Amino acid sequence: MAETVCAECGGSGWRIIERDEASGAERCPCALAARIGELEDGTGLPPLYGQSSFDNFVLPQDNPTANAALAQVLLLVKGYARQFPATDKPGLLLIGEPGTGKTHLAAAALRAIVAKGFEGIFFDYQNLLERIRSSYDAASGTSDREAYRKALDAEVLMLDDLGAHRVTEWVEDTVTALITYRCNQRKPLIATTNLPDPDAGFSVIQRSEHSPGRVDYRTTLADRIGMRARSRLFEMCRVIRMPQVDDYRIRRMR
C-alpha cells in the first residue's frame, strides 16, 4: 500500500502560510502527529496501560461516596497533566492500597503529557532495580547499563510500585541518587506506591491479626526507600492519597 503524503506540506513537515501580506513557514500538524506517535512508542508503557486515559478511567457506580472521592482524585490528576509543565511541583505521587487505580491514572497523565510533545518513559520499580543491578555483573554485558541513565535523564519518568523491593543499602543508595538527581534538576517524576506514609494521612499502626490487644506497625514508604529519598520525593511531588474503593481491576472488567 502506497504511503499517504500530507496534502498540506507534501511530506516536507512544513507548510507555507500567509500572514499580514507576508509569507512564512510553520511546522505542519502532520509532523507533530508523527512526533507524538514516536514519543508514545518510546514510553515503554506495558500493553495493559498503553491505552490508559482519563476518559476510560472507571469510577465506582454502586458507591456514591467512593465515586465522589475518586472523581476528585481524577480531577486533580487531570489538572496536573493539563497544567504541565507550569506546575508548582514538577512531580506527582499517588499513594494508596493495591487496586485503587493508581497506575491507570499515572499512565493516563504520562500519555497526556507525551501528547504535548514531551518525552516520557515508564519503569516498573522492581524491574528497574533488577536491570540496574545486572549492569554491575560483568557477565551480563552492557545492554542494561542504559536503564539507569534513561531513568535519570528522561524528561518525564514514571515509576510504578515505588518501594516494592526488599530493603538493602544498595537499593536505598540507588533510589536516593535517582530521586535526588531528578529533584535537583526539576525533572518531573510520576510515581505510584502501595506503601503508607503518615504525612499523606495514613495510619501506620494497625491491630495485630495474630495477637488481640496488640498492634502491628506497617512498613512505610520511608522504610523501603530511606528517609532521604522520601524527603526529596515529597519535596518534588504533589502527593495525592487514593481513597478506599473496591478493586479497580475487577471494576474495570464489569
C-alpha positions as CSV (number, residue, x, y, z in Angstrom):
1,M,0.0,0.0,0.0
2,A,1.4,3.4,-1.0
3,E,2.2,5.8,1.8
4,T,-0.2,8.7,2.1
5,V,1.5,12.1,1.6
6,C,0.2,15.1,3.5
7,A,-1.7,17.4,1.2
8,E,-0.7,20.5,3.2
9,C,3.1,20.1,3.3
10,G,3.7,17.4,0.6
11,G,5.6,15.3,3.1
12,S,8.1,18.0,4.0
13,G,6.8,18.6,7.5
14,W,6.5,22.4,6.8
15,R,3.6,24.4,5.3
16,I,3.6,27.9,3.8
17,I,1.3,30.4,5.4
18,E,0.3,33.9,4.5
19,R,0.0,36.4,7.4
20,D,-0.1,40.2,7.2
21,E,0.8,40.1,3.5
22,A,3.9,38.1,4.2
23,S,4.8,34.5,3.6
24,G,6.3,32.2,6.1
25,A,6.7,28.6,7.1
26,E,5.5,26.7,10.1
27,R,5.5,23.1,11.2
28,C,2.7,21.1,9.7
29,P,0.3,19.3,12.1
30,C,1.3,16.0,10.4
31,A,4.8,16.5,11.7
32,L,3.6,16.9,15.3
33,A,1.4,13.9,15.0
34,A,4.3,11.8,13.8
35,R,6.5,13.1,16.6
36,I,3.9,12.3,19.2
37,G,3.5,8.8,17.7
38,E,7.2,8.2,18.1
39,L,7.1,9.5,21.7
40,E,4.2,7.2,22.6
41,D,6.0,4.2,21.2
42,G,9.1,5.2,23.3
43,T,7.3,5.4,26.6
44,G,7.7,1.6,27.3
45,L,4.2,1.5,28.8
46,P,3.1,-2.1,29.1
47,P,0.2,-3.2,26.9
48,L,-2.1,-3.3,29.9
49,Y,-1.7,0.5,30.3
50,G,-0.8,1.5,26.8
51,Q,-4.3,2.9,26.2
52,S,-5.0,4.3,29.6
53,S,-6.6,7.7,29.5
54,F,-8.7,9.9,31.8
55,D,-11.8,9.2,29.6
56,N,-11.7,5.4,30.1
57,F,-11.0,5.6,33.8
58,V,-13.8,3.7,35.5
59,L,-15.5,5.2,38.6
60,P,-17.5,3.1,41.0
61,Q,-21.2,3.4,40.3
62,D,-22.6,1.4,43.3
63,N,-21.0,3.6,46.0
64,P,-21.7,7.3,45.8
65,T,-19.1,8.2,48.5
66,A,-16.3,6.2,46.7
67,N,-17.5,7.7,43.4
68,A,-17.2,11.3,44.6
69,A,-13.8,10.7,46.3
70,L,-12.3,9.0,43.3
71,A,-13.8,11.6,40.9
72,Q,-12.0,14.3,42.9
73,V,-8.7,12.4,42.6
74,L,-9.3,12.1,38.8
75,L,-9.8,15.9,38.6
76,L,-6.5,16.5,40.5
77,V,-4.5,14.3,38.2
78,K,-6.1,15.7,35.1
79,G,-5.3,19.2,36.4
80,Y,-1.7,18.2,36.9
81,A,-1.4,16.9,33.3
82,R,-3.3,19.9,31.9
83,Q,-1.1,22.5,33.6
84,F,2.2,20.6,32.9
85,P,4.9,21.9,32.8
86,A,3.6,25.0,34.6
87,T,3.0,23.2,37.9
88,D,4.1,24.3,41.3
89,K,5.9,21.0,41.9
90,P,7.2,19.0,38.9
91,G,6.2,15.6,40.1
92,L,3.2,13.6,41.1
93,L,2.9,10.8,43.8
94,L,-0.1,8.6,44.1
95,I,-0.4,6.7,47.3
96,G,-3.0,4.1,48.1
97,E,-3.9,0.5,48.6
98,P,-3.5,-2.0,45.7
99,G,-6.4,-1.9,43.2
100,T,-7.4,1.7,43.6
101,G,-6.5,2.7,40.1
102,K,-3.2,4.5,40.7
103,T,-1.3,3.0,37.8
104,H,-4.1,3.8,35.3
105,L,-4.2,7.4,36.4
106,A,-0.4,7.7,36.4
107,A,-0.2,6.2,32.9
108,A,-3.0,8.5,31.7
109,A,-1.1,11.5,33.0
110,L,2.1,10.3,31.3
111,R,0.3,9.8,28.0
112,A,-1.4,13.2,28.2
113,I,2.0,14.9,28.8
114,V,3.6,13.0,26.0
115,A,0.7,14.2,23.7
116,K,2.0,17.7,24.4
117,G,5.4,16.7,22.8
118,F,7.4,15.8,26.0
119,E,9.5,12.7,26.2
120,G,8.3,10.2,28.8
121,I,9.4,6.8,29.9
122,F,7.8,4.1,32.1
123,F,9.6,1.8,34.5
124,D,8.3,-0.8,36.9
125,Y,10.3,0.0,40.1
126,Q,11.4,-3.6,40.8
127,N,12.3,-4.3,37.2
128,L,14.3,-1.1,37.0
129,L,16.3,-2.0,40.1
130,E,17.0,-5.5,38.7
131,R,18.2,-4.0,35.4
132,I,20.5,-1.6,37.1
133,R,21.8,-4.3,39.4
134,S,22.5,-6.5,36.4
135,S,24.8,-3.8,34.9
136,Y,27.2,-4.4,37.8
137,D,27.6,-8.0,36.7
138,A,30.4,-8.2,34.1
139,A,28.9,-11.4,32.7
140,S,25.6,-9.7,31.9
141,G,27.1,-7.4,29.2
142,T,26.4,-3.7,28.9
143,S,22.9,-3.6,27.3
144,D,21.1,-2.8,30.6
145,R,23.6,-0.1,31.7
146,E,21.3,2.3,29.8
147,A,18.4,1.8,32.2
148,Y,19.8,3.9,35.0
149,R,20.8,6.7,32.5
150,K,17.3,6.7,31.0
151,A,15.7,6.9,34.4
152,L,18.0,9.9,35.2
153,D,17.7,11.8,32.0
154,A,14.1,11.3,30.7
155,E,12.1,14.5,30.5
156,V,9.3,12.7,32.5
157,L,9.9,9.5,34.4
158,M,7.0,7.2,35.6
159,L,7.9,4.8,38.4
160,D,5.2,2.3,39.2
161,D,5.0,0.5,42.5
162,L,7.7,2.5,44.2
163,G,9.2,0.7,47.2
164,A,8.2,-2.8,46.1
165,H,11.6,-4.3,46.8
166,R,13.3,-5.6,49.9
167,V,15.5,-3.0,51.6
168,T,19.2,-3.2,51.2
169,E,21.9,-0.5,51.4
170,W,22.4,-0.7,47.7
171,V,18.7,-0.2,47.0
172,E,18.5,2.8,49.3
173,D,21.6,4.4,47.8
174,T,20.5,3.8,44.3
175,V,16.9,5.2,44.8
176,T,18.2,8.2,46.7
177,A,20.7,9.1,44.0
178,L,18.0,8.8,41.3
179,I,15.3,10.8,43.1
180,T,17.8,13.4,44.4
181,Y,19.2,14.0,40.9
182,R,15.7,14.4,39.4
183,C,14.7,16.7,42.3
184,N,17.7,18.9,41.9
185,Q,17.3,19.2,38.1
186,R,13.5,19.7,38.5
187,K,12.9,16.7,36.2
188,P,9.3,15.5,36.7
189,L,8.6,12.2,38.3
190,I,5.2,10.5,38.3
191,A,5.2,7.7,40.9
192,T,2.8,5.2,42.5
193,T,3.2,3.3,45.7
194,N,1.2,1.0,47.9
195,L,3.2,1.9,51.0
196,P,1.6,4.2,53.6
197,D,3.1,7.5,54.8
198,P,1.8,9.3,57.8
199,D,2.3,12.7,56.2
200,A,-0.2,11.6,53.5
201,G,-2.8,10.9,56.1
202,F,-2.2,7.2,56.5
203,S,-2.1,5.4,59.8
204,V,1.0,3.2,60.2
205,I,-0.4,1.3,63.2
206,Q,-3.0,-1.5,62.9
207,R,-4.4,-4.1,65.2
208,S,-2.5,-7.3,65.2
209,E,-4.1,-10.2,63.3
210,H,-2.4,-12.7,65.5
211,S,-2.4,-11.2,69.0
212,P,-5.6,-9.5,70.1
213,G,-4.9,-6.3,72.1
214,R,-1.5,-5.8,70.4
215,V,-0.7,-3.6,67.4
216,D,1.5,-4.0,64.3
217,Y,3.5,-1.3,62.6
218,R,3.0,-1.2,58.9
219,T,6.0,-1.0,56.6
220,T,6.1,2.7,55.3
221,L,7.5,4.3,52.2
222,A,10.4,5.7,54.2
223,D,11.2,2.2,55.5
224,R,11.6,0.9,51.9
225,I,13.3,3.8,50.1
226,G,15.0,5.6,53.0
227,M,14.3,8.9,54.7
228,R,16.5,11.0,52.3
229,A,14.7,9.7,49.2
230,R,11.3,10.0,50.8
231,S,12.0,13.6,51.8
232,R,13.1,14.6,48.3
233,L,10.1,12.8,46.9
234,F,7.7,14.8,49.0
235,E,9.7,18.0,48.1
236,M,9.3,17.5,44.4
237,C,5.9,15.8,44.1
238,R,2.3,16.8,44.6
239,V,1.1,14.0,46.9
240,I,-2.4,12.5,46.3
241,R,-3.9,10.0,48.6
242,M,-6.2,7.4,46.9
243,P,-9.5,6.7,48.6
244,Q,-10.6,3.3,49.8
245,V,-12.5,1.8,47.0
246,D,-13.3,-1.7,45.6
247,D,-10.6,-3.3,43.4
248,Y,-10.1,-1.2,40.2
249,R,-9.1,-4.3,38.2
250,I,-12.3,-6.0,39.0
251,R,-14.4,-2.8,38.5
252,R,-12.9,-2.3,35.0
253,M,-13.9,-5.8,33.9
254,R,-17.6,-5.3,34.9
